[in-house]
C-alpha cells in the first residue's frame, strides 16, 4: 500500500507478521517539544528549537505560541530548525481564540501562561475527546491568582475563557491526583507574575517524570525554582525572566515503545529493530527499557540507539505504570503474549486521556481475543504465548496510543485485525503505520 494512502486511511487491515527488520524513524519528543517551544516563546529575543516534533499536537502548539505573541519561522525546508522570537510576557489588546485540537498537554500549559492575557478563549474540534477532559483544579488555581475563569460544566470542560493579565503571587495549592500538567502549567506561569509564588501539591502527584522534565527545561531557560525532594512544595522568586536559548529535541520514547514492543512480540528470532535519537538517561526512557528487560526482551543500548531482537519468550510483569504512563498501552499489548499474568497498576489517570485508556483499551483487546481485565487503577493481563484469534474490527477510540497497542496485537493474531479510526495516529506519530510497513508488516 502506498505511503500516502496509508497516511490518509481511516481504516487499515494489519496482517499477522512474525518477522520485523529495520531501522524505523521515530518522531521527536512531544514532551520536550512542548516545553522547549513554550520556554522560547516566553523569552525576550531569538531562540532556536532543533528537530521539533511534527504532529497534530505540534500544530496546535504553534498556533498557541503565535496567539501569545511569538513570531515563528522555519529556517529550512525539512522543518528541522525553528526560529522563535519570543515575547517575554504574553500580550494582546483584543480577545484571542486558540484552537488546541485534541492536545491535552498543550491546552493545560497554555491555560497557565494564557492567564497573562486580558481575554483568551480555548476551543477544540474534538468535543467527545479533549472536550470531556477535566480542567477544574487548574482553573481554580488560576482563579486564586486573580484570573477570571469560565469553564463548561463543573469539571471545567472546553470551551474555556480566561480574563487575566493582572495576577498576584502568594501561596497556592494544586491537586496532582488527575494530572501533573496542572502543576507544570503553574510552574511555567509563575516567573511571569512579577511576585513570588509558593505552590503546594495536595493529594498524590501523578507522572512525576514529566514534572522533572518541566523543571529541567525551566532551568535551561534561566528560571530558578526551589523544591523539596518529594515534589510537593515549590517556590518561585520574583524578578526572573526567561532567557533565549537553542534547544535540541531528542527522540520520543513513547513512540519508540510501540515499535520496540512490536519487535519484542515477533516470533521470528531473526527479527530486529534499531531506533536512534533516544537520549540516554531520560527518566521515562529508563523506566521503559527496565520494563522491557523485566519481561525478558532482548535489547541493547548503544549510545543514543536501542536495538531490540525478537523471538524471545516474554514473561509477565508487575509494573507501576505511573512512571511511564504513555507507554502503558503498548506494554499491555505486549503482555498479552507473555507467559503468565501481568499487572499494570497506579494508572488511574489513564481514564482521563484522549480516550478511557483502561476501559476502552481492554474492551478492544478483548474483542481481538486477549485476556485482559480493567480495574479502576489497574489492568490485569493473562498472557497467551500462542497468540490470539483476531479477524475482527477494533476501534481506536480516536486515540493514538490505543491504535499503536492494537497494531501490536494484530501482528500476533491468527487472522490479523482491522483498525478503525487510524487517521488519529497523526496526533503524535503521523508515519507510524508507514514505519511498520517498512519493517515488513503487510497492511491494506
Buried (B, 14 or more C-beta within 10 A) or exposed (E): BEEEEBBEBEBBBBBBBBBBBBBBBBBBBBBBBBBBBBBBBBBBEBBBBBBBBBBBBBBBBBBBBEBBBBEBEEEEEEEBBBBBBBBBBBEBEEEBEBBBBBBBBBBBBBBBBBBBBBBBBBBBEBEEBBBBBBBBBBBBBBBBBBBEBEBBEEBBBBBBBBBBBEBEBEEBBBBBBBBBBBBBBBBBBBBBBBBBBBBEBEEBBBBBBBBBBBBBBBEBBBBEBEBEEEBEEBBBBEEBBBBBBEBBBBBBBBBBBBBBBBBBBBBBEEBBBBBBBBBBEBBBBBBBBBBBEBBBBBBEEEEEBBBBBBBBEBBBBEBEBBBBBBBBBBBBBBBBBBBEBBBBBBBBBBBBBBBBBBBBBBBBBBBBBBBBEBBEBBBBBBBBEEBBEBEBEBBBBBBBBBBBBBBBBBBBBEBBBBBBBBBBBBBBBBBBBBBBBBBBBEBE
